[in-house]
Amino acid sequence: MVLPIILLLLLVVNPSQEAVEPILLDNGLCPVARCVTYDEVNTLWAVPDAAYFQQCRRVATGGWALQLMPCAPGTLFSYKQQVCVLPVYWKGCAALPDEQRCAAPRCGTYKEVNTLWVHESSDKFYQCRRINGTWAPLALPCAPGTLYSFKHQVCVLPSMWEASCNDE
């Protein structure tokens, strides 16, 4: 008897169902937020809920830390545009081309050297290592029972794993 009363109360209190739809759009495939390099400190980072974003802020110890920031009401954060936009202009990172996460491993820039790359086998990944004075990708195995997640930049349990590329 309690459940019908609660549902009725929700309908009475909020007759417009459109106003309560949560804004949880897919920013799950956006790059992992970091505050290490100059470029990273000056990048706004997406979080799964597109009504928010993260930015690097100076902390008392002199380092950098991520701070969660809200978008203005009625706007969504676009990682690609680096600003909160009206929903009609919003595109999540899932709309970014697979080439960013599925390309052959590259070790030319600081960011690339510090990225773990997708391997053809989901229980392995590529990491840039210094070999004979230059950076080169080296295939490494995940721990037994785990699979590599580009999204998380680490090997994860199968229950947390999602395919990084369309062909997996």
Disulfide bonds with the S-S distance in Angstrom:
Cys30-Cys93 1.74
Cys35-Cys56 2.01
Cys71-Cys84 2.03
Cys102-Cys165 1.87
Cys107-Cys128 2.03
Cys142-Cys155 2.04
